[in-house]
């Protein structure tokens, strides 16, 4: 696919769009490549590249899940709205199809573009399921902790 020839440009544009979406949280993705000092910033390029490879390649469900897992957990803990947490996949459509990414000379046919869009949509739906499971787990943990505290308080009263 010709889109793969523009991979570096597309990934850079996609990464920039994702980071711009977190302008309210600039410390989340600082420009420090050290994975120990900047785990979220180090995770982002790996995730984007892995997703790009899956969308333009084999679509291995396990690899997609692994690529999304850390990011989805981070977004769920940050208490981001699903649209804000998962909007980065819509950004990919824009990045893949934009003229800035070299699309003007691209010979992708309509069927290939439609297939890429459908793959992105499938990943978006999978991401939403993963996000909601994480949020459900967080709420369950909060309720359990509240119950434990309530029982401790009741135990101290008696």
MOSUL-V261259 format. One record per run of one state. SS is the DSSP state (~ for helix, > for strand, _ for the rest). FROM is the first residue (numbers start at 1). TO is the last residue. If there is no record, write none. Layout:
SS:FROM:TO / SS:FROM:TO
//
This chain:
_:1:1 / ~:2:20 / _:21:22 / ~:23:25 / _:26:38 / ~:39:56 / _:57:60 / ~:61:77 / _:78:81 / ~:82:86 / _:87:87 / ~:88:97 / _:98:98 / ~:99:101 / _:102:102 / ~:103:105 / _:106:109 / ~:110:157 / _:158:158
//
